[in-house]
Amino acid sequence: MAAIQLQGVQKRYANYVAVRNLDLEIKDGEFLILLGPSGCGKTTTLRCIAGLETPNAGDIRIGGESVMGLPPARRDLAFVFQMYALYPHFNVFENIAFPLRNRGTPHEEVKARVMEVAEILRLRDVLDKSPSALSAGSRQKVALARAMVRRPMAFLMDEPLGSLDSKFREKMRVELKRLHLRLGATLVYVTHDQLEAMSMGDRIAIMHNGVLQQVAPPREIYEQPANLFVAGFIGAPGMNLCPGKLQQEGGVLRVTHGNQAWPLPTLLAAYLESVSGNDGRIVLGIRPENLLLRESGQGILNGSVTGLEPMGPYNLITVECGGESIRLRVDRAVIPRHGDNIHFDPAPGTLKLFHAESGQAIGSGMV
């Protein structure tokens, strides 16, 4: 296995820049997720690593060696894509064996390596079957086995679960994570599905408009988003984001937002200085689960209920608060009526502050 480094990588199509000056290091043995909405540049980045696209600028290194100019076949990488691309006239054994036979690998070694990966992926009972006789999840495992049997330096996966239904996707997420832990392989995985990213990746690299926004472990991405895009993109639903103004009154720092005032008792004076050139305008962020319901009249914030979404184990409530729609995640037993006035507080240490203009988190972004 090997580390992968991208240094100043840029990919342009005519006047459209798909990837902008990307610097990213993927560690040896790491499961790294490239995450973002459609058109953000994640698949283009993967194709540049694979050699299927040629960057207009920058360098790509695999195992410490530059691969710029090398064709895909000489990069020692294995690809798994959304479409399985299995050979219908071959049985499962021959589909897995194909890359080894194509290299002229001796018959006995082919058999041993196919049986090894078939055991890992629990495919031994279907080796003599046609791909058409398998479930979608099993066909995807055959595609994985065909990639694994080569023992490449790294695996590249582009939306490999995209064509599966939700039940199979859930199963395959578990299989892929188990497989990675067993192999210790370097794995770069492209998806737009944040559930896949949060549940599988060692780190997540979030992209938007061709620009890398943040690279961090899933928990850090969720709890300490680097900017407004990450804050709004990660989470279901995303973080509540409310424009406001940072003010100091009577020694207490507050964010005023419409007719509401969010107290910030632990905020450092340095944060005031960081926004002093912007009239104190900031964006306040808080996750729905970090807003706590209070008895009537006891919460520092209040609003009128405008929506209720039962989600099974919990409910999502939408509240009109200070001219903004705020969402709260509450116990499923809490079922307010439309128009009810409810009171709530932010849980301590859960507010995030962002620059109104740049969108970047202020300080640690957490108070």
Contacts in CASP RR format, 6 or more apart in sequence:
PFRMAT RR
TARGET T0000
AUTHOR 0000-0000-0000
METHOD contacts of the structure
MODEL  1
MAAIQLQGVQKRYANYVAVRNLDLEIKDGEFLILLGPSGCGKTTTLRCIA
GLETPNAGDIRIGGESVMGLPPARRDLAFVFQMYALYPHFNVFENIAFPL
RNRGTPHEEVKARVMEVAEILRLRDVLDKSPSALSAGSRQKVALARAMVR
RPMAFLMDEPLGSLDSKFREKMRVELKRLHLRLGATLVYVTHDQLEAMSM
GDRIAIMHNGVLQQVAPPREIYEQPANLFVAGFIGAPGMNLCPGKLQQEG
GVLRVTHGNQAWPLPTLLAAYLESVSGNDGRIVLGIRPENLLLRESGQGI
LNGSVTGLEPMGPYNLITVECGGESIRLRVDRAVIPRHGDNIHFDPAPGT
LKLFHAESGQAIGSGMV
1 28 0 8 1.000
1 29 0 8 1.000
1 153 0 8 1.000
1 154 0 8 1.000
1 184 0 8 1.000
1 185 0 8 1.000
1 186 0 8 1.000
2 28 0 8 1.000
2 62 0 8 1.000
2 63 0 8 1.000
2 64 0 8 1.000
2 153 0 8 1.000
2 154 0 8 1.000
2 186 0 8 1.000
3 25 0 8 1.000
3 26 0 8 1.000
3 27 0 8 1.000
3 28 0 8 1.000
3 29 0 8 1.000
3 62 0 8 1.000
3 63 0 8 1.000
3 64 0 8 1.000
3 186 0 8 1.000
4 25 0 8 1.000
4 26 0 8 1.000
4 49 0 8 1.000
4 60 0 8 1.000
4 61 0 8 1.000
4 62 0 8 1.000
4 63 0 8 1.000
4 154 0 8 1.000
4 186 0 8 1.000
4 188 0 8 1.000
5 24 0 8 1.000
5 25 0 8 1.000
5 26 0 8 1.000
5 59 0 8 1.000
5 60 0 8 1.000
5 61 0 8 1.000
5 64 0 8 1.000
6 22 0 8 1.000
6 23 0 8 1.000
6 24 0 8 1.000
6 25 0 8 1.000
6 45 0 8 1.000
6 48 0 8 1.000
6 49 0 8 1.000
6 58 0 8 1.000
6 59 0 8 1.000
6 60 0 8 1.000
7 23 0 8 1.000
7 58 0 8 1.000
7 59 0 8 1.000
7 60 0 8 1.000
7 61 0 8 1.000
8 21 0 8 1.000
8 22 0 8 1.000
8 23 0 8 1.000
8 57 0 8 1.000
8 58 0 8 1.000
8 59 0 8 1.000
9 19 0 8 1.000
9 21 0 8 1.000
9 22 0 8 1.000
9 23 0 8 1.000
9 45 0 8 1.000
9 48 0 8 1.000
9 55 0 8 1.000
9 57 0 8 1.000
9 58 0 8 1.000
9 59 0 8 1.000
9 60 0 8 1.000
10 17 0 8 1.000
10 19 0 8 1.000
10 20 0 8 1.000
10 21 0 8 1.000
10 22 0 8 1.000
10 55 0 8 1.000
10 56 0 8 1.000
10 57 0 8 1.000
10 58 0 8 1.000
11 17 0 8 1.000
11 18 0 8 1.000
11 19 0 8 1.000
11 44 0 8 1.000
11 45 0 8 1.000
11 48 0 8 1.000
11 53 0 8 1.000
11 55 0 8 1.000
11 56 0 8 1.000
12 18 0 8 1.000
12 56 0 8 1.000
17 210 0 8 1.000
18 39 0 8 1.000
18 41 0 8 1.000
18 44 0 8 1.000
18 210 0 8 1.000
19 41 0 8 1.000
19 44 0 8 1.000
19 45 0 8 1.000
19 48 0 8 1.000
19 55 0 8 1.000
19 210 0 8 1.000
20 209 0 8 1.000
20 210 0 8 1.000
20 211 0 8 1.000
21 57 0 8 1.000
22 45 0 8 1.000
22 210 0 8 1.000
22 212 0 8 1.000
23 212 0 8 1.000
24 45 0 8 1.000
24 205 0 8 1.000
24 212 0 8 1.000
24 215 0 8 1.000
26 32 0 8 1.000
26 154 0 8 1.000
26 186 0 8 1.000
26 188 0 8 1.000
27 186 0 8 1.000
28 63 0 8 1.000
28 186 0 8 1.000
29 184 0 8 1.000
29 185 0 8 1.000
29 186 0 8 1.000
29 187 0 8 1.000
30 186 0 8 1.000
30 187 0 8 1.000
30 202 0 8 1.000
30 203 0 8 1.000
31 177 0 8 1.000
31 180 0 8 1.000
31 187 0 8 1.000
31 189 0 8 1.000
31 200 0 8 1.000
31 201 0 8 1.000
31 202 0 8 1.000
31 203 0 8 1.000
32 187 0 8 1.000
32 188 0 8 1.000
32 189 0 8 1.000
32 201 0 8 1.000
32 202 0 8 1.000
32 203 0 8 1.000
32 204 0 8 1.000
32 205 0 8 1.000
33 189 0 8 1.000
33 190 0 8 1.000
33 191 0 8 1.000
33 196 0 8 1.000
33 197 0 8 1.000
33 200 0 8 1.000
33 201 0 8 1.000
33 203 0 8 1.000
33 204 0 8 1.000
33 205 0 8 1.000
34 42 0 8 1.000
34 45 0 8 1.000
34 46 0 8 1.000
34 188 0 8 1.000
34 189 0 8 1.000
34 190 0 8 1.000
34 191 0 8 1.000
34 205 0 8 1.000
34 207 0 8 1.000
35 42 0 8 1.000
35 191 0 8 1.000
35 192 0 8 1.000
35 194 0 8 1.000
35 197 0 8 1.000
35 204 0 8 1.000
35 205 0 8 1.000
35 206 0 8 1.000
35 207 0 8 1.000
36 42 0 8 1.000
36 191 0 8 1.000
36 192 0 8 1.000
36 206 0 8 1.000
36 207 0 8 1.000
36 208 0 8 1.000
36 233 0 8 1.000
37 192 0 8 1.000
37 208 0 8 1.000
37 233 0 8 1.000
38 192 0 8 1.000
39 210 0 8 1.000
40 207 0 8 1.000
40 208 0 8 1.000
40 209 0 8 1.000
40 210 0 8 1.000
41 207 0 8 1.000
41 210 0 8 1.000
42 190 0 8 1.000
42 192 0 8 1.000
42 207 0 8 1.000
43 158 0 8 1.000
43 159 0 8 1.000
43 190 0 8 1.000
44 53 0 8 1.000
44 210 0 8 1.000
45 190 0 8 1.000
45 207 0 8 1.000
46 156 0 8 1.000
46 158 0 8 1.000
46 188 0 8 1.000
46 190 0 8 1.000
47 53 0 8 1.000
48 54 0 8 1.000
48 55 0 8 1.000
48 60 0 8 1.000
49 60 0 8 1.000
49 62 0 8 1.000
49 77 0 8 1.000
49 156 0 8 1.000
49 188 0 8 1.000
50 72 0 8 1.000
50 75 0 8 1.000
50 77 0 8 1.000
50 79 0 8 1.000
50 156 0 8 1.000
51 67 0 8 1.000
51 69 0 8 1.000
51 70 0 8 1.000
51 71 0 8 1.000
51 72 0 8 1.000
51 75 0 8 1.000
52 72 0 8 1.000
54 69 0 8 1.000
55 68 0 8 1.000
58 68 0 8 1.000
59 66 0 8 1.000
59 68 0 8 1.000
60 66 0 8 1.000
60 67 0 8 1.000
60 68 0 8 1.000
61 67 0 8 1.000
62 75 0 8 1.000
62 76 0 8 1.000
62 77 0 8 1.000
62 153 0 8 1.000
62 154 0 8 1.000
63 153 0 8 1.000
67 74 0 8 1.000
67 75 0 8 1.000
75 153 0 8 1.000
76 152 0 8 1.000
76 153 0 8 1.000
76 154 0 8 1.000
77 152 0 8 1.000
77 153 0 8 1.000
77 154 0 8 1.000
77 155 0 8 1.000
77 156 0 8 1.000
78 147 0 8 1.000
78 148 0 8 1.000
78 150 0 8 1.000
78 152 0 8 1.000
78 154 0 8 1.000
78 155 0 8 1.000
78 156 0 8 1.000
79 147 0 8 1.000
79 155 0 8 1.000
79 156 0 8 1.000
79 157 0 8 1.000
79 158 0 8 1.000
80 140 0 8 1.000
80 143 0 8 1.000
80 144 0 8 1.000
80 147 0 8 1.000
80 155 0 8 1.000
80 156 0 8 1.000
80 157 0 8 1.000
80 158 0 8 1.000
80 160 0 8 1.000
81 143 0 8 1.000
81 157 0 8 1.000
81 158 0 8 1.000
81 159 0 8 1.000
81 160 0 8 1.000
82 158 0 8 1.000
82 159 0 8 1.000
82 160 0 8 1.000
82 161 0 8 1.000
82 162 0 8 1.000
82 163 0 8 1.000
83 163 0 8 1.000
84 131 0 8 1.000
84 139 0 8 1.000
84 140 0 8 1.000
84 142 0 8 1.000
84 143 0 8 1.000
85 143 0 8 1.000
86 95 0 8 1.000
86 131 0 8 1.000
86 139 0 8 1.000
86 142 0 8 1.000
86 143 0 8 1.000
86 146 0 8 1.000
87 94 0 8 1.000
87 95 0 8 1.000
87 98 0 8 1.000
87 131 0 8 1.000
88 130 0 8 1.000
88 131 0 8 1.000
88 132 0 8 1.000
90 98 0 8 1.000
90 131 0 8 1.000
91 127 0 8 1.000
91 128 0 8 1.000
91 129 0 8 1.000
91 130 0 8 1.000
91 131 0 8 1.000
92 118 0 8 1.000
92 123 0 8 1.000
92 126 0 8 1.000
92 127 0 8 1.000
92 128 0 8 1.000
92 129 0 8 1.000
92 130 0 8 1.000
92 131 0 8 1.000
92 134 0 8 1.000
92 142 0 8 1.000
93 114 0 8 1.000
93 118 0 8 1.000
93 127 0 8 1.000
93 128 0 8 1.000
95 131 0 8 1.000
95 142 0 8 1.000
95 146 0 8 1.000
96 114 0 8 1.000
96 117 0 8 1.000
96 118 0 8 1.000
96 123 0 8 1.000
96 127 0 8 1.000
96 142 0 8 1.000
96 145 0 8 1.000
96 146 0 8 1.000
96 149 0 8 1.000
97 110 0 8 1.000
97 111 0 8 1.000
97 114 0 8 1.000
97 149 0 8 1.000
98 146 0 8 1.000
99 146 0 8 1.000
99 149 0 8 1.000
99 150 0 8 1.000
100 109 0 8 1.000
100 110 0 8 1.000
100 113 0 8 1.000
100 114 0 8 1.000
100 149 0 8 1.000
100 150 0 8 1.000
101 110 0 8 1.000
105 113 0 8 1.000
113 149 0 8 1.000
113 151 0 8 1.000
114 127 0 8 1.000
114 145 0 8 1.000
114 149 0 8 1.000
115 124 0 8 1.000
116 149 0 8 1.000
117 123 0 8 1.000
117 145 0 8 1.000
117 148 0 8 1.000
117 149 0 8 1.000
118 124 0 8 1.000
118 127 0 8 1.000
118 145 0 8 1.000
120 145 0 8 1.000
120 148 0 8 1.000
120 179 0 8 1.000
120 182 0 8 1.000
121 141 0 8 1.000
121 144 0 8 1.000
121 145 0 8 1.000
121 148 0 8 1.000
121 175 0 8 1.000
121 179 0 8 1.000
122 141 0 8 1.000
123 138 0 8 1.000
123 141 0 8 1.000
123 142 0 8 1.000
123 145 0 8 1.000
126 133 0 8 1.000
126 134 0 8 1.000
126 138 0 8 1.000
131 139 0 8 1.000
131 142 0 8 1.000
134 142 0 8 1.000
135 168 0 8 1.000
136 163 0 8 1.000
136 164 0 8 1.000
136 165 0 8 1.000
136 168 0 8 1.000
137 164 0 8 1.000
137 168 0 8 1.000
137 171 0 8 1.000
137 172 0 8 1.000
140 160 0 8 1.000
140 161 0 8 1.000
140 164 0 8 1.000
140 168 0 8 1.000
140 172 0 8 1.000
141 172 0 8 1.000
141 175 0 8 1.000
143 160 0 8 1.000
144 160 0 8 1.000
144 176 0 8 1.000
144 179 0 8 1.000
147 155 0 8 1.000
148 155 0 8 1.000
148 179 0 8 1.000
148 183 0 8 1.000
153 186 0 8 1.000
154 185 0 8 1.000
154 186 0 8 1.000
154 187 0 8 1.000
154 188 0 8 1.000
155 185 0 8 1.000
155 186 0 8 1.000
155 187 0 8 1.000
155 188 0 8 1.000
156 188 0 8 1.000
157 187 0 8 1.000
157 188 0 8 1.000
157 189 0 8 1.000
157 190 0 8 1.000
158 190 0 8 1.000
159 190 0 8 1.000
159 191 0 8 1.000
159 192 0 8 1.000
160 172 0 8 1.000
160 176 0 8 1.000
160 189 0 8 1.000
161 168 0 8 1.000
161 169 0 8 1.000
161 172 0 8 1.000
161 173 0 8 1.000
161 191 0 8 1.000
161 193 0 8 1.000
161 196 0 8 1.000
162 169 0 8 1.000
162 193 0 8 1.000
164 172 0 8 1.000
169 196 0 8 1.000
173 196 0 8 1.000
173 199 0 8 1.000
173 200 0 8 1.000
176 189 0 8 1.000
176 200 0 8 1.000
177 199 0 8 1.000
177 200 0 8 1.000
177 201 0 8 1.000
179 185 0 8 1.000
180 187 0 8 1.000
180 200 0 8 1.000
189 196 0 8 1.000
189 200 0 8 1.000
189 201 0 8 1.000
191 197 0 8 1.000
194 233 0 8 1.000
194 234 0 8 1.000
194 235 0 8 1.000
194 236 0 8 1.000
195 236 0 8 1.000
197 204 0 8 1.000
197 218 0 8 1.000
198 204 0 8 1.000
198 218 0 8 1.000
198 221 0 8 1.000
198 222 0 8 1.000
198 234 0 8 1.000
199 218 0 8 1.000
201 218 0 8 1.000
202 217 0 8 1.000
203 215 0 8 1.000
203 216 0 8 1.000
203 217 0 8 1.000
203 218 0 8 1.000
204 214 0 8 1.000
204 215 0 8 1.000
204 216 0 8 1.000
204 217 0 8 1.000
204 218 0 8 1.000
204 221 0 8 1.000
205 212 0 8 1.000
205 214 0 8 1.000
205 215 0 8 1.000
206 212 0 8 1.000
206 213 0 8 1.000
206 214 0 8 1.000
206 215 0 8 1.000
206 221 0 8 1.000
206 229 0 8 1.000
206 230 0 8 1.000
206 233 0 8 1.000
206 234 0 8 1.000
207 213 0 8 1.000
208 229 0 8 1.000
208 233 0 8 1.000
213 226 0 8 1.000
213 227 0 8 1.000
213 229 0 8 1.000
213 230 0 8 1.000
214 221 0 8 1.000
214 225 0 8 1.000
214 226 0 8 1.000
214 227 0 8 1.000
214 230 0 8 1.000
216 224 0 8 1.000
216 226 0 8 1.000
221 230 0 8 1.000
221 234 0 8 1.000
222 234 0 8 1.000
222 235 0 8 1.000
223 366 0 8 1.000
224 352 0 8 1.000
224 361 0 8 1.000
224 364 0 8 1.000
224 365 0 8 1.000
224 366 0 8 1.000
225 231 0 8 1.000
225 232 0 8 1.000
225 234 0 8 1.000
225 239 0 8 1.000
225 352 0 8 1.000
225 361 0 8 1.000
226 360 0 8 1.000
226 361 0 8 1.000
227 354 0 8 1.000
227 358 0 8 1.000
227 359 0 8 1.000
227 360 0 8 1.000
227 361 0 8 1.000
228 241 0 8 1.000
228 283 0 8 1.000
228 354 0 8 1.000
228 359 0 8 1.000
229 359 0 8 1.000
231 238 0 8 1.000
231 239 0 8 1.000
231 241 0 8 1.000
231 285 0 8 1.000
231 352 0 8 1.000
231 354 0 8 1.000
232 238 0 8 1.000
232 239 0 8 1.000
232 241 0 8 1.000
235 287 0 8 1.000
237 288 0 8 1.000
237 316 0 8 1.000
237 327 0 8 1.000
238 287 0 8 1.000
238 288 0 8 1.000
239 285 0 8 1.000
239 286 0 8 1.000
239 287 0 8 1.000
239 352 0 8 1.000
240 285 0 8 1.000
240 286 0 8 1.000
240 287 0 8 1.000
240 288 0 8 1.000
240 291 0 8 1.000
240 324 0 8 1.000
240 326 0 8 1.000
240 327 0 8 1.000
241 283 0 8 1.000
241 284 0 8 1.000
241 285 0 8 1.000
241 354 0 8 1.000
242 257 0 8 1.000
242 283 0 8 1.000
242 284 0 8 1.000
242 285 0 8 1.000
242 324 0 8 1.000
242 326 0 8 1.000
243 257 0 8 1.000
243 281 0 8 1.000
243 282 0 8 1.000
243 283 0 8 1.000
243 284 0 8 1.000
243 324 0 8 1.000
243 356 0 8 1.000
244 255 0 8 1.000
244 256 0 8 1.000
244 257 0 8 1.000
244 258 0 8 1.000
244 281 0 8 1.000
244 282 0 8 1.000
244 283 0 8 1.000
244 284 0 8 1.000
244 356 0 8 1.000
245 255 0 8 1.000
245 256 0 8 1.000
245 257 0 8 1.000
245 279 0 8 1.000
245 280 0 8 1.000
245 281 0 8 1.000
245 282 0 8 1.000
246 253 0 8 1.000
246 254 0 8 1.000
246 255 0 8 1.000
246 264 0 8 1.000
246 271 0 8 1.000
246 272 0 8 1.000
246 275 0 8 1.000
246 280 0 8 1.000
246 281 0 8 1.000
246 282 0 8 1.000
246 353 0 8 1.000
247 253 0 8 1.000
247 254 0 8 1.000
247 255 0 8 1.000
247 256 0 8 1.000
247 280 0 8 1.000
248 254 0 8 1.000
248 272 0 8 1.000
252 263 0 8 1.000
252 265 0 8 1.000
253 263 0 8 1.000
253 264 0 8 1.000
253 265 0 8 1.000
253 267 0 8 1.000
253 271 0 8 1.000
253 272 0 8 1.000
254 261 0 8 1.000
254 262 0 8 1.000
254 263 0 8 1.000
254 264 0 8 1.000
255 261 0 8 1.000
255 262 0 8 1.000
255 264 0 8 1.000
255 282 0 8 1.000
255 284 0 8 1.000
255 351 0 8 1.000
255 353 0 8 1.000
256 262 0 8 1.000
257 284 0 8 1.000
257 321 0 8 1.000
257 322 0 8 1.000
257 324 0 8 1.000
258 322 0 8 1.000
258 323 0 8 1.000
259 322 0 8 1.000
260 301 0 8 1.000
260 302 0 8 1.000
260 321 0 8 1.000
260 322 0 8 1.000
261 300 0 8 1.000
262 284 0 8 1.000
262 300 0 8 1.000
262 301 0 8 1.000
262 346 0 8 1.000
262 351 0 8 1.000
263 300 0 8 1.000
264 351 0 8 1.000
264 367 0 8 1.000
266 349 0 8 1.000
266 367 0 8 1.000
267 353 0 8 1.000
267 367 0 8 1.000
270 363 0 8 1.000
271 353 0 8 1.000
271 362 0 8 1.000
271 363 0 8 1.000
271 367 0 8 1.000
272 280 0 8 1.000
274 355 0 8 1.000
274 362 0 8 1.000
274 363 0 8 1.000
275 281 0 8 1.000
275 282 0 8 1.000
275 355 0 8 1.000
275 356 0 8 1.000
275 362 0 8 1.000
278 355 0 8 1.000
278 356 0 8 1.000
278 357 0 8 1.000
281 356 0 8 1.000
281 357 0 8 1.000
282 353 0 8 1.000
282 354 0 8 1.000
282 355 0 8 1.000
282 356 0 8 1.000
282 362 0 8 1.000
283 353 0 8 1.000
283 354 0 8 1.000
283 355 0 8 1.000
283 356 0 8 1.000
283 359 0 8 1.000
284 351 0 8 1.000
284 352 0 8 1.000
284 353 0 8 1.000
284 354 0 8 1.000
285 351 0 8 1.000
285 352 0 8 1.000
285 353 0 8 1.000
285 354 0 8 1.000
286 346 0 8 1.000
286 350 0 8 1.000
286 351 0 8 1.000
286 352 0 8 1.000
287 329 0 8 1.000
287 350 0 8 1.000
288 316 0 8 1.000
288 327 0 8 1.000
288 328 0 8 1.000
288 329 0 8 1.000
289 329 0 8 1.000
290 346 0 8 1.000
290 347 0 8 1.000
290 350 0 8 1.000
291 301 0 8 1.000
291 326 0 8 1.000
291 328 0 8 1.000
291 329 0 8 1.000
291 344 0 8 1.000
291 345 0 8 1.000
291 346 0 8 1.000
291 347 0 8 1.000
292 344 0 8 1.000
292 345 0 8 1.000
292 346 0 8 1.000
292 347 0 8 1.000
293 328 0 8 1.000
293 330 0 8 1.000
293 334 0 8 1.000
293 342 0 8 1.000
293 343 0 8 1.000
293 344 0 8 1.000
294 343 0 8 1.000
294 344 0 8 1.000
294 345 0 8 1.000
295 343 0 8 1.000
296 341 0 8 1.000
296 342 0 8 1.000
296 343 0 8 1.000
297 343 0 8 1.000
298 343 0 8 1.000
299 343 0 8 1.000
299 344 0 8 1.000
299 345 0 8 1.000
300 343 0 8 1.000
300 345 0 8 1.000
301 321 0 8 1.000
301 343 0 8 1.000
301 344 0 8 1.000
301 345 0 8 1.000
301 346 0 8 1.000
302 321 0 8 1.000
302 341 0 8 1.000
302 342 0 8 1.000
302 343 0 8 1.000
302 344 0 8 1.000
303 319 0 8 1.000
303 320 0 8 1.000
303 321 0 8 1.000
303 322 0 8 1.000
303 326 0 8 1.000
303 341 0 8 1.000
303 342 0 8 1.000
303 343 0 8 1.000
304 319 0 8 1.000
304 320 0 8 1.000
304 339 0 8 1.000
304 340 0 8 1.000
304 341 0 8 1.000
305 317 0 8 1.000
305 318 0 8 1.000
305 319 0 8 1.000
305 336 0 8 1.000
305 337 0 8 1.000
305 338 0 8 1.000
305 339 0 8 1.000
305 340 0 8 1.000
305 341 0 8 1.000
305 342 0 8 1.000
306 318 0 8 1.000
306 319 0 8 1.000
306 320 0 8 1.000
306 325 0 8 1.000
306 338 0 8 1.000
306 339 0 8 1.000
307 317 0 8 1.000
307 318 0 8 1.000
307 338 0 8 1.000
308 315 0 8 1.000
308 316 0 8 1.000
308 317 0 8 1.000
308 318 0 8 1.000
308 335 0 8 1.000
308 336 0 8 1.000
308 338 0 8 1.000
309 315 0 8 1.000
309 316 0 8 1.000
309 317 0 8 1.000
309 318 0 8 1.000
310 332 0 8 1.000
311 332 0 8 1.000
312 332 0 8 1.000
313 332 0 8 1.000
314 329 0 8 1.000
314 330 0 8 1.000
314 331 0 8 1.000
314 332 0 8 1.000
315 329 0 8 1.000
315 330 0 8 1.000
315 331 0 8 1.000
315 332 0 8 1.000
315 334 0 8 1.000
315 335 0 8 1.000
316 327 0 8 1.000
316 328 0 8 1.000
316 329 0 8 1.000
316 330 0 8 1.000
317 327 0 8 1.000
317 328 0 8 1.000
317 330 0 8 1.000
317 334 0 8 1.000
317 336 0 8 1.000
317 342 0 8 1.000
318 325 0 8 1.000
318 326 0 8 1.000
318 327 0 8 1.000
319 325 0 8 1.000
319 326 0 8 1.000
319 327 0 8 1.000
319 328 0 8 1.000
319 342 0 8 1.000
319 344 0 8 1.000
320 326 0 8 1.000
328 344 0 8 1.000
336 342 0 8 1.000
349 366 0 8 1.000
349 367 0 8 1.000
350 366 0 8 1.000
351 366 0 8 1.000
351 367 0 8 1.000
352 361 0 8 1.000
352 365 0 8 1.000
352 366 0 8 1.000
352 367 0 8 1.000
353 361 0 8 1.000
353 362 0 8 1.000
353 363 0 8 1.000
353 365 0 8 1.000
353 367 0 8 1.000
354 360 0 8 1.000
354 361 0 8 1.000
354 362 0 8 1.000
354 365 0 8 1.000
355 361 0 8 1.000
355 362 0 8 1.000
END
